[in-house]
């Protein structure tokens, strides 16, 4: 689940600057011979995907009194208005980085197969061109080839061209991504400060966006939904419409260099058209969202409870109303690690007092998780992004809920139970709460209290290792011993391995895929329990 943080990075216990801020590495590995060197890339951060699509950070304006300005822009239409221009802003010498190929958006003049020439109002002439960056991580780029092999032969000509390009670069995806960032920072050094100091865990997000856009190129409704979410999420990173041309230019340069067998005018034109649509959708979504929501929320920590040596329940009070649904998650930034965002699920349904709670497990060498568990105190102020996620209860049906929560994955499961209780419908809810040992059942008292209060709720702890008086073994295996579950909707939350094995088990016992809900597997790749 999003609450589980990802791969390792230095903790806030590392050396600090004179101002008390954690220091960041200054040594940057050299780029491969003959390739431009990124302005700054070193270290790793906790997880593939938590800082966001492009890692851009919010840079709040200052009021005359020195305080941070409200997060809303004085001109809510600037995102859309900026796309009306007829010229694409780009570096005059960008083409030289593509091995001599002229990739300075010349494909904007190439019509799609079977189409006429684009007119002056064509979106290809807009500066909203080209964001390949995704809010969710791609995970391992090795999944690209198989995913694109699933595209039907009836896919459009553009989709076929994009698929071939990605198939060619898949074996060398790390080089392509490194070259992309090198181009971006060499041509646009002013953008470097908007990215996290350590970028290694961010790189696969480029390929996640490429994968998603190409996979759904012929499914505009699905693509629009995905990109709308990204556009809204980009606001907290300070993304502006003028950033998109730089990203698109760098993407074309990287593809032109590393896909020589499939790259040409037709492929280039396909990518231009695809990312013109992507960027315009994201820009429009950001503009619409800006009308009624801030880019981020300030939230003061009001309670910090250490449940185990490495798990804390952190409760915060947002500075303004924060609408969300039980089962969703948010992105979170701490003052100790600016520009580094992590996803955490809400551990309760919406409350009348407006407080929000999160279950946080300190990941070894984890930046944000270690800070929240071992350094945060009441009075500290964090930032929250917009809520996201679709693992929510369908209140239009009387189906029961079969819930599998592993580790801190019990947090959104608890929120779903509270949501059912609030709606007052007597629906059976079966919770299987998995942990490695009895000691790791840090929230079992809360769950058993809820079970006593609600006769429709059943809670079964499942231990994978060590002695226990309850169920023992893998969490999905325990589910097989009960049932039948044909009248239940399933909800899974926990590390990626649990989600994969859980989905396989549930499908095997007859629950159709459309009634199995969990957060994106790509978003969970690299998560640590």
C-alpha positions as CSV (number, residue, x, y, z in Angstrom):
1,X,0.0,0.0,0.0
2,X,1.2,3.6,-0.3
3,X,1.8,3.7,3.4
4,X,4.7,1.3,3.0
5,X,7.8,3.2,2.0
6,X,10.3,2.1,-0.5
7,X,14.0,1.5,-1.1
8,X,16.8,2.8,1.1
9,X,18.3,6.2,1.5
10,X,20.3,8.0,4.2
11,X,18.3,8.9,7.3
12,X,18.0,12.3,9.0
13,X,20.6,11.2,11.4
14,X,23.2,11.9,8.7
15,X,25.5,15.0,9.0
16,X,23.7,18.3,8.9
17,X,24.6,21.7,7.5
18,X,25.3,24.7,9.8
19,X,21.6,25.6,9.5
20,X,20.6,22.2,10.9
21,X,19.4,20.8,7.6
22,X,20.4,17.4,6.6
23,X,23.3,17.6,4.2
24,X,23.0,16.1,0.7
25,X,25.6,14.3,-1.3
26,X,27.7,16.4,-3.6
27,X,29.6,13.7,-5.5
28,X,27.9,12.9,-8.8
29,X,28.9,9.9,-10.9
30,X,30.2,10.7,-14.3
31,X,28.0,10.1,-17.3
32,X,28.9,7.4,-19.7
33,X,31.7,8.4,-22.1
34,X,30.4,10.7,-24.8
35,X,27.2,11.6,-22.9
36,X,26.3,14.8,-21.2
37,X,26.7,14.7,-17.4
38,X,23.7,15.6,-15.2
39,X,24.2,18.6,-13.1
40,X,23.5,16.6,-9.9
41,X,22.5,13.0,-9.4
42,X,23.6,10.9,-6.5
43,X,22.3,8.7,-3.7
44,X,19.0,6.9,-3.5
45,X,15.7,7.7,-1.9
46,X,13.2,5.5,-0.2
47,X,11.3,4.2,-3.0
48,X,10.5,4.2,-6.6
49,X,7.8,6.7,-7.0
50,X,7.0,8.6,-3.9
51,X,8.5,12.0,-4.8
52,X,6.1,12.4,-7.7
53,X,6.2,12.5,-11.5
54,X,8.9,15.0,-12.0
55,X,10.1,15.6,-8.5
56,X,9.3,19.3,-8.9
57,X,8.9,21.0,-5.6
58,X,6.5,23.9,-4.6
59,X,8.3,27.2,-4.3
60,X,5.8,29.3,-2.3
61,X,5.8,33.1,-2.8
62,X,6.4,35.3,0.2
63,X,4.0,37.8,1.7
64,X,5.3,41.2,2.7
65,X,5.4,40.0,6.3
66,X,7.7,37.1,5.2
67,X,5.1,34.3,5.7
68,X,4.2,31.8,3.0
69,X,1.6,33.0,0.6
70,X,-1.6,31.0,0.1
71,X,-1.1,28.2,-2.3
72,X,-3.5,29.4,-4.9
73,X,-2.2,31.3,-7.9
74,X,-3.6,34.8,-8.5
75,X,-4.3,33.8,-12.1
76,X,-6.0,30.5,-12.1
77,X,-6.2,30.3,-15.8
78,X,-2.5,30.7,-16.5
79,X,-2.0,27.0,-17.2
80,X,-4.6,27.0,-20.0
81,X,-3.8,30.4,-21.3
82,X,-0.1,29.5,-21.7
83,X,-1.0,26.8,-24.2
84,X,-2.7,29.1,-26.6
85,X,0.6,30.4,-28.0
86,X,1.6,29.3,-31.5
87,X,5.3,28.7,-30.8
88,X,7.0,26.0,-28.8
89,X,9.7,27.3,-26.6
90,X,12.8,25.2,-26.9
91,X,16.6,25.4,-26.7
92,X,18.1,26.5,-30.1
93,X,20.8,23.9,-29.9
94,X,18.9,21.0,-28.4
95,X,19.3,18.9,-31.5
96,X,23.0,18.5,-31.1
97,X,22.5,16.3,-28.2
98,X,20.7,13.7,-30.3
99,X,23.8,12.5,-32.1
100,X,23.4,15.2,-34.8
101,X,19.7,14.4,-35.5
102,X,17.5,17.4,-35.8
103,X,14.9,16.6,-33.2
104,X,13.9,20.2,-32.3
105,X,10.2,19.3,-32.7
106,X,10.3,19.2,-36.5
107,X,7.8,16.4,-36.3
108,X,5.2,18.9,-35.3
109,X,4.7,19.5,-39.0
110,X,4.1,15.8,-39.7
111,X,0.4,14.8,-39.8
112,X,-0.8,11.5,-38.3
113,X,-1.2,8.7,-40.8
114,X,-4.1,9.4,-43.1
115,X,-4.6,12.9,-41.8
116,X,-4.2,16.3,-43.4
117,X,-1.6,18.8,-42.5
118,X,-2.1,20.4,-39.1
119,X,-3.4,23.9,-39.1
120,X,-2.2,26.9,-37.1
121,X,-4.4,25.9,-34.2
122,X,-3.0,22.4,-34.0
123,X,-2.1,21.4,-30.4
124,X,1.3,20.4,-31.9
125,X,2.2,24.1,-32.0
126,X,1.4,24.6,-28.3
127,X,4.0,25.0,-25.6
128,X,2.3,22.3,-23.6
129,X,4.2,19.7,-25.4
130,X,5.8,16.7,-23.8
131,X,5.7,15.6,-20.1
132,X,6.8,12.0,-19.8
133,X,6.8,12.2,-16.0
134,X,4.3,10.2,-14.0
135,X,3.0,10.5,-10.5
136,X,3.3,6.8,-9.9
137,X,6.6,4.8,-10.3
138,X,7.2,2.5,-13.1
139,X,8.9,-0.1,-11.1
140,X,11.4,-2.2,-13.0
141,X,11.7,-1.2,-16.6
142,X,12.0,-4.9,-17.6
143,X,8.2,-5.0,-17.6
144,X,8.0,-2.7,-20.6
145,X,8.4,-5.2,-23.4
146,X,5.8,-7.6,-22.1
147,X,3.3,-4.8,-21.5
148,X,3.7,-3.5,-25.0
149,X,3.4,-7.0,-26.4
150,X,-0.1,-7.0,-25.0
151,X,-1.2,-4.2,-27.3
152,X,-3.6,-5.5,-30.0
153,X,-2.5,-5.5,-33.6
154,X,-5.5,-3.2,-34.2
155,X,-3.8,-0.5,-32.2
156,X,-3.4,2.8,-34.1
157,X,-0.3,3.5,-36.2
158,X,1.0,5.9,-33.6
159,X,0.6,3.3,-30.8
160,X,2.5,0.7,-32.9
161,X,5.3,3.2,-33.5
162,X,5.6,4.1,-29.8
163,X,5.5,0.4,-28.9
164,X,8.4,-0.4,-31.2
165,X,10.5,2.5,-29.9
166,X,10.0,1.3,-26.3
167,X,10.8,-2.3,-27.2
168,X,14.1,-1.1,-28.6
169,X,15.1,1.0,-25.6
170,X,13.9,-1.4,-22.9
171,X,17.2,-3.4,-22.6
172,X,19.1,-0.1,-22.0
173,X,16.4,1.8,-20.1
174,X,18.8,3.0,-17.5
175,X,21.0,4.7,-20.0
176,X,18.1,6.3,-21.8
177,X,16.7,7.7,-18.6
178,X,20.1,9.0,-17.5
179,X,20.6,10.7,-20.8
180,X,17.2,12.2,-20.7
181,X,18.0,14.0,-17.4
182,X,21.4,15.0,-18.6
183,X,19.8,16.7,-21.5
184,X,17.2,18.3,-19.4
185,X,19.7,19.8,-16.9
186,X,22.3,20.8,-19.5
187,X,19.8,22.6,-21.6
188,X,17.7,24.0,-18.7
189,X,20.0,24.2,-15.6
190,X,17.4,26.4,-13.9
191,X,15.2,23.3,-13.5
192,X,17.7,21.3,-11.5
193,X,16.9,23.0,-8.2
194,X,13.3,21.9,-8.5
195,X,14.2,18.3,-8.4
196,X,15.2,16.3,-5.3
197,X,18.9,16.2,-4.5
198,X,19.0,12.4,-4.8
199,X,17.2,11.2,-8.0
200,X,18.0,7.6,-8.5
201,X,14.7,6.3,-7.3
202,X,12.9,8.8,-9.5
203,X,14.2,7.7,-12.8
204,X,11.7,4.9,-13.6
205,X,8.8,7.3,-13.4
206,X,9.6,8.5,-16.9
207,X,9.0,4.9,-18.2
208,X,5.9,4.5,-16.1
209,X,4.4,7.5,-17.9
210,X,5.6,6.2,-21.3
211,X,4.1,2.8,-20.6
212,X,0.8,4.1,-19.4
213,X,0.3,6.6,-22.2
214,X,1.2,4.1,-24.9
215,X,-0.8,1.3,-23.4
216,X,-3.9,3.5,-23.4
217,X,-3.2,5.5,-26.5
218,X,-6.3,4.1,-28.1
219,X,-8.4,4.4,-24.9
220,X,-8.8,8.2,-24.5
221,X,-11.2,7.9,-21.5
222,X,-8.7,5.9,-19.5
223,X,-5.8,8.0,-20.6
224,X,-7.6,11.2,-19.6
225,X,-8.4,9.9,-16.2
226,X,-4.8,8.9,-15.5
227,X,-3.4,12.2,-16.8
228,X,-6.0,14.3,-15.0
229,X,-4.7,12.8,-11.7
230,X,-1.1,13.5,-12.7
231,X,-1.9,17.1,-13.7
232,X,-3.5,17.8,-10.3
233,X,-0.7,16.1,-8.5
234,X,2.0,18.1,-10.3
235,X,0.7,21.3,-8.7
236,X,2.4,20.5,-5.4
237,X,5.8,20.3,-7.1
238,X,5.5,23.7,-8.6
239,X,5.1,22.5,-12.2
240,X,4.3,25.3,-14.7
241,X,3.2,25.0,-18.4
242,X,6.5,26.4,-19.5
243,X,8.3,23.3,-18.1
244,X,6.7,20.9,-20.5
245,X,8.5,21.9,-23.7
246,X,11.9,21.3,-22.0
247,X,10.8,17.9,-20.8
248,X,9.5,16.9,-24.3
249,X,12.6,18.2,-26.0
250,X,14.8,16.1,-23.8
251,X,12.7,13.0,-24.2
252,X,12.9,13.2,-28.0
253,X,16.7,13.7,-27.7
254,X,17.1,10.6,-25.6
255,X,14.9,8.4,-27.8
256,X,16.6,9.6,-31.0
257,X,20.0,8.6,-29.6
258,X,19.0,5.2,-28.1
259,X,16.4,3.9,-30.6
260,X,18.3,4.3,-33.9
261,X,16.6,1.2,-35.5
262,X,13.0,2.4,-35.0
263,X,13.5,6.1,-34.8
264,X,12.6,8.3,-37.8
265,X,10.2,11.0,-38.8
266,X,7.1,8.9,-38.4
267,X,8.1,7.7,-34.9
268,X,9.1,11.1,-33.9
269,X,5.8,12.6,-35.1
270,X,3.9,9.9,-33.1
271,X,5.7,10.8,-29.9
272,X,5.1,14.5,-30.5
273,X,1.4,13.9,-31.0
274,X,1.2,11.6,-27.9
275,X,2.9,14.0,-25.6
276,X,1.1,17.1,-26.9
277,X,-2.1,15.4,-25.8
278,X,-0.5,14.3,-22.5
279,X,0.8,17.7,-21.5
280,X,-2.3,19.5,-22.6
281,X,-4.5,17.2,-20.5
282,X,-2.3,17.7,-17.5
283,X,-2.2,21.5,-17.9
284,X,-5.9,21.7,-18.2
285,X,-6.4,19.4,-15.2
286,X,-4.1,21.6,-13.1
287,X,-5.9,24.8,-14.1
288,X,-9.3,23.3,-13.2
289,X,-8.1,22.0,-9.9
290,X,-6.5,25.3,-9.0
291,X,-10.0,26.9,-9.0
292,X,-11.1,25.0,-5.9
293,X,-8.1,23.4,-4.1
294,X,-4.7,24.5,-2.9
295,X,-1.5,23.0,-4.4
296,X,-0.8,21.5,-1.0
297,X,-2.0,21.7,2.6
298,X,0.0,22.7,5.7
299,X,-0.7,20.2,8.6
300,X,0.5,20.4,12.2
301,X,1.3,17.3,14.0
302,X,-0.9,17.2,17.1
303,X,-0.2,13.6,18.3
304,X,2.6,11.2,17.9
305,X,2.2,7.7,19.4
306,X,5.0,5.1,19.1
307,X,3.3,1.7,18.9
308,X,6.4,-0.3,18.4
309,X,10.1,0.7,18.2
310,X,9.6,1.3,14.5
311,X,5.9,2.0,14.0
312,X,4.2,5.3,14.9
313,X,0.7,6.6,14.6
314,X,1.0,10.3,13.5
315,X,-2.1,12.5,13.7
316,X,-2.1,15.9,12.0
317,X,-4.5,18.9,11.8
318,X,-4.6,20.5,8.2
319,X,-4.7,24.2,8.0
320,X,-7.9,24.1,5.9
321,X,-10.6,21.5,5.1
322,X,-9.1,18.4,3.6
323,X,-11.7,16.3,1.6
324,X,-10.9,12.6,1.1
325,X,-12.6,9.2,1.2
326,X,-11.8,6.2,3.4
327,X,-9.3,3.9,1.7
328,X,-7.5,6.7,-0.1
329,X,-3.9,7.9,0.5
330,X,-2.0,11.2,0.2
331,X,1.6,12.3,-0.5
332,X,3.5,13.8,2.4
333,X,6.6,16.1,2.7
334,X,8.5,16.7,5.9
335,X,10.5,19.8,6.9
336,X,13.6,17.6,7.3
337,X,13.7,16.5,3.6
338,X,12.2,19.2,1.3
339,X,11.1,18.1,-2.1
340,X,11.0,14.4,-1.0
341,X,7.4,13.2,-0.9
342,X,6.1,9.8,0.3
343,X,2.6,8.2,0.0
344,X,0.7,7.2,3.2
345,X,-2.8,5.9,3.5
346,X,-5.4,7.5,5.8
347,X,-5.8,5.4,8.9
348,X,-9.4,6.5,9.5
349,X,-12.6,7.6,7.8
350,X,-13.1,11.4,7.6
351,X,-13.6,12.7,11.2
352,X,-15.8,15.5,12.5
353,X,-12.8,17.2,14.0
354,X,-10.9,17.2,10.7
355,X,-7.9,15.4,12.0
356,X,-6.0,12.9,9.8
357,X,-4.0,9.9,11.1
358,X,-1.2,7.9,9.4
359,X,0.5,4.6,10.3
360,X,4.2,5.0,9.6
361,X,6.9,2.2,9.7
362,X,10.5,3.4,9.8
363,X,12.2,1.7,6.8
364,X,15.9,1.0,7.3
365,X,17.8,4.1,6.0
366,X,14.4,5.6,5.0
367,X,14.4,9.4,4.9
368,X,10.7,10.3,5.4
369,X,9.7,7.3,7.4
370,X,12.6,7.6,9.9
371,X,12.0,11.3,10.3
372,X,8.3,10.7,11.0
373,X,8.8,7.9,13.5
374,X,12.0,9.0,15.3
375,X,12.2,12.8,14.9
376,X,8.7,14.2,14.5
377,X,7.0,15.8,17.5
378,X,3.7,17.6,18.2
379,X,4.0,21.1,16.8
380,X,6.0,20.1,13.7
381,X,4.4,21.1,10.4
382,X,4.4,18.9,7.3
383,X,2.8,19.3,3.9
384,X,0.1,17.1,2.4
385,X,-0.7,16.7,-1.3
386,X,-4.1,16.0,-2.7
387,X,-5.9,12.7,-1.8
388,X,-5.7,9.9,-4.4
389,X,-6.6,6.2,-4.8
390,X,-9.7,4.3,-5.7
391,X,-9.7,1.6,-3.0
392,X,-13.0,2.9,-1.6
393,X,-16.3,1.3,-0.6
394,X,-19.1,1.0,-3.1
395,X,-22.1,2.0,-1.0
396,X,-24.5,1.3,-3.9
397,X,-24.2,-2.5,-3.3
398,X,-25.0,-4.8,-0.4
399,X,-21.9,-7.0,-1.1
400,X,-19.8,-7.9,1.9
401,X,-16.2,-6.7,2.3
402,X,-13.3,-9.2,2.4
403,X,-10.3,-7.2,3.6
404,X,-6.7,-8.4,3.6
405,X,-4.3,-6.0,5.4
406,X,-0.6,-6.8,5.9
407,X,1.7,-4.8,8.2
408,X,0.8,-1.1,8.1
409,X,-1.6,-2.1,5.3
410,X,-4.1,-2.4,8.1
411,X,-4.4,1.4,8.2
412,X,-6.8,1.9,5.2
413,X,-8.6,-1.4,6.1
414,X,-9.5,0.2,9.4
415,X,-10.7,3.3,7.6
416,X,-12.9,1.2,5.4
417,X,-14.5,-0.5,8.5
418,X,-15.2,2.9,10.0
419,X,-16.7,4.0,6.7
420,X,-19.1,1.1,6.7
421,X,-20.1,1.9,10.3
422,X,-20.7,5.5,9.5
423,X,-23.1,4.6,6.6
424,X,-25.0,2.4,9.0
425,X,-25.7,-0.5,6.7
426,X,-25.4,-4.0,8.1
427,X,-22.9,-5.5,5.6
428,X,-20.6,-8.3,6.6
429,X,-17.0,-7.3,6.8
430,X,-14.3,-9.9,7.1
431,X,-10.8,-8.7,8.0
432,X,-7.7,-10.8,7.8
433,X,-4.9,-8.9,9.6
434,X,-1.5,-10.2,8.6
435,X,1.9,-9.7,10.4
436,X,5.2,-11.6,10.9
437,X,4.7,-12.1,14.6
438,X,2.2,-11.3,17.3
439,X,4.4,-8.4,18.3
440,X,3.8,-6.9,14.9
441,X,0.1,-6.8,15.3
442,X,0.5,-3.2,16.5
443,X,-3.2,-2.2,15.9
444,X,-4.9,-5.4,17.0
445,X,-6.5,-3.8,20.0
446,X,-8.2,-1.2,17.8
447,X,-9.4,-3.8,15.4
448,X,-10.8,-6.1,18.2
449,X,-12.5,-3.1,19.8
450,X,-14.3,-2.4,16.5
451,X,-15.2,-6.0,16.3
452,X,-16.9,-5.9,19.7
453,X,-18.8,-2.7,18.7
454,X,-20.1,-4.0,15.3
455,X,-21.6,-7.5,15.1
456,X,-21.2,-7.5,11.3
457,X,-17.4,-7.3,11.6
458,X,-15.0,-10.2,12.0
459,X,-11.3,-9.8,12.6
460,X,-8.8,-12.7,12.2
461,X,-5.1,-12.1,12.9
462,X,-2.7,-14.2,10.7
463,X,0.9,-14.7,11.7
464,X,3.5,-15.8,9.1
465,X,6.4,-16.5,11.4
466,X,6.7,-17.6,15.0
467,X,4.2,-19.0,17.6
468,X,0.7,-17.7,17.8
469,X,-2.7,-18.7,19.2
470,X,-4.4,-17.5,15.9
471,X,-4.0,-18.4,12.3
472,X,-0.6,-19.1,11.0
473,X,0.9,-19.0,7.5
474,X,0.7,-16.7,4.4
475,X,-2.2,-14.3,4.6
476,X,-3.8,-15.4,1.3
477,X,-3.7,-19.0,2.3
478,X,-5.7,-18.3,5.5
479,X,-8.5,-16.8,3.3
480,X,-8.9,-20.1,1.5
481,X,-9.9,-21.8,4.8
482,X,-13.0,-19.6,5.0
483,X,-15.8,-18.5,2.7
484,X,-17.4,-18.8,0.3
485,X,-16.6,-15.3,-0.8
486,X,-18.7,-15.1,-4.0
487,X,-20.9,-12.4,-2.4
488,X,-18.0,-10.2,-1.3
489,X,-15.9,-7.4,-2.7
490,X,-12.2,-7.8,-1.9
491,X,-9.8,-5.1,-0.7
492,X,-6.1,-5.7,-0.4
493,X,-3.5,-3.4,1.3
494,X,0.1,-4.2,2.1
495,X,3.4,-4.9,0.3
496,X,3.5,-5.8,-3.4
497,X,4.1,-9.5,-2.7
498,X,0.9,-9.7,-0.7
499,X,-1.1,-7.9,-3.3
500,X,0.1,-10.2,-6.1
501,X,-0.4,-13.4,-4.2
502,X,-3.7,-12.1,-2.7
503,X,-5.1,-11.3,-6.1
504,X,-4.1,-14.7,-7.5
505,X,-5.7,-16.4,-4.5
506,X,-8.9,-14.4,-4.8
507,X,-9.2,-15.0,-8.5
508,X,-8.6,-18.7,-7.9
509,X,-11.5,-18.9,-5.4
510,X,-13.9,-17.3,-7.8
511,X,-13.9,-13.5,-7.1
512,X,-13.9,-11.7,-10.4
513,X,-11.2,-9.2,-11.1
514,X,-13.6,-6.2,-11.2
515,X,-14.5,-6.8,-7.5
516,X,-10.9,-6.9,-6.3
517,X,-9.6,-3.5,-5.2
518,X,-6.1,-2.4,-4.3
519,X,-3.7,0.4,-5.0
520,X,-1.7,0.3,-8.2
521,X,1.0,-2.4,-8.3
522,X,3.3,-0.1,-10.1
523,X,3.0,2.3,-7.2
524,X,3.9,-0.5,-4.8
525,X,7.0,-1.8,-6.5
526,X,10.0,-1.6,-4.1
527,X,7.9,-1.2,-1.0
528,X,9.3,-2.6,2.2
529,X,7.0,-3.9,5.0
